[in-house]
Protein backbone atom coordinates (compact mmCIF):
# COMPACT_ATOMS: atom_id res chain seq x y z
CA UNK A 1 0.00 0.00 0.00
CA UNK A 2 1.35 3.41 -0.93
CA UNK A 3 1.55 6.04 1.78
CA UNK A 4 0.52 9.61 1.27
CA UNK A 5 3.13 12.32 1.87
CA UNK A 6 1.21 13.47 4.95
CA UNK A 7 1.25 9.97 6.43
CA UNK A 8 4.96 9.65 5.69
CA UNK A 9 5.66 12.91 7.52
CA UNK A 10 3.59 11.80 10.52
CA UNK A 11 5.40 8.46 10.65
CA UNK A 12 8.74 10.26 10.48
CA UNK A 13 7.74 12.53 13.35
CA UNK A 14 6.65 9.52 15.40
CA UNK A 15 10.12 8.02 14.97
CA UNK A 16 11.90 11.05 16.48
CA UNK A 17 13.38 10.94 19.94
CA UNK A 18 12.88 13.78 22.44
CA UNK A 19 16.02 15.69 21.40
CA UNK A 20 15.06 15.54 17.73
CA UNK A 21 11.52 16.71 18.55
CA UNK A 22 12.96 19.65 20.46
CA UNK A 23 15.14 20.54 17.47
CA UNK A 24 12.12 20.42 15.15
CA UNK A 25 10.16 22.70 17.49
CA UNK A 26 13.03 25.19 17.69
CA UNK A 27 13.26 25.20 13.89
CA UNK A 28 9.52 25.79 13.49
CA UNK A 29 9.59 28.61 16.05
CA UNK A 30 12.52 30.22 14.21
CA UNK A 31 10.65 30.01 10.91
CA UNK A 32 7.60 31.63 12.46
CA UNK A 33 9.66 34.44 14.00
CA UNK A 34 11.26 35.41 10.70
CA UNK A 35 9.93 38.64 9.22
CA UNK A 36 7.17 37.98 6.80
CA UNK A 37 7.87 38.58 3.20
CA UNK A 38 5.50 38.80 0.31
CA UNK A 39 5.49 35.27 -1.05
CA UNK A 40 2.58 33.26 -2.24
CA UNK A 41 1.60 29.94 -0.71
CA UNK A 42 2.95 27.93 -3.64
CA UNK A 43 6.44 29.39 -3.17
CA UNK A 44 6.20 28.86 0.59
CA UNK A 45 5.23 25.20 0.15
CA UNK A 46 8.04 24.67 -2.35
CA UNK A 47 10.59 26.16 0.02
CA UNK A 48 9.25 24.19 2.99
CA UNK A 49 9.39 20.88 1.11
CA UNK A 50 12.92 21.69 -0.05
CA UNK A 51 14.01 22.25 3.56
CA UNK A 52 12.27 19.06 4.73
CA UNK A 53 14.02 17.03 2.02
CA UNK A 54 17.35 18.55 2.99
CA UNK A 55 16.77 17.76 6.67
CA UNK A 56 15.84 14.15 5.84
CA UNK A 57 19.00 13.75 3.74
CA UNK A 58 21.12 15.10 6.60
CA UNK A 59 19.34 12.73 8.98
CA UNK A 60 20.12 9.76 6.74
CA UNK A 61 23.79 10.77 6.54
CA UNK A 62 23.93 10.92 10.35
CA UNK A 63 22.36 7.46 10.55
CA UNK A 64 19.02 8.62 11.90
CA UNK A 65 16.35 6.07 11.04
CA UNK A 66 13.13 7.69 9.85
CA UNK A 67 9.99 5.75 9.05
CA UNK A 68 8.96 6.81 5.56
GIFEN-V281381 format. One record per residue. N is the residue number from 0. PSI is psi as a letter, one per 30 degrees, with the letter a starting at -180 (* if undefined). OMEGA is omega in whole degrees, 0 to 359 (* if undefined). D_FIRST is the distance of its C-alpha to the first C-alpha in whole Angstrom. Layout:
[[N;PSI;OMEGA;D_FIRST] [N;PSI;OMEGA;D_FIRST]]
This chain:
[[0;k;179;0] [1;k;179;4] [2;k;176;6] [3;l;178;10] [4;e;180;13] [5;e;179;14] [6;e;178;12] [7;e;178;12] [8;e;179;16] [9;e;179;16] [10;e;178;15] [11;e;179;17] [12;e;178;20] [13;f;183;19] [14;f;183;20] [15;k;173;23] [16;l;186;26] [17;e;181;29] [18;e;179;31] [19;e;177;28] [20;e;178;27] [21;e;178;31] [22;e;178;31] [23;e;180;28] [24;e;177;30] [25;e;180;33] [26;e;181;32] [27;e;179;31] [28;e;178;34] [29;e;179;36] [30;e;181;34] [31;f;181;35] [32;f;182;38] [33;k;178;39] [34;k;181;41] [35;k;176;39] [36;l;185;40] [37;i;174;39] [38;k;180;36] [39;l;186;33] [40;e;180;30] [41;e;178;28] [42;e;180;30] [43;e;179;30] [44;e;180;26] [45;e;180;26] [46;e;180;28] [47;e;180;26] [48;e;177;23] [49;e;181;25] [50;e;178;27] [51;e;178;23] [52;e;180;22] [53;e;179;26] [54;e;179;25] [55;e;178;22] [56;e;179;24] [57;e;178;27] [58;e;179;25] [59;e;180;23] [60;e;180;27] [61;f;178;28] [62;g;178;26] [63;k;181;24] [64;j;179;21] [65;k;180;18] [66;j;179;15] [67;*;*;13]]
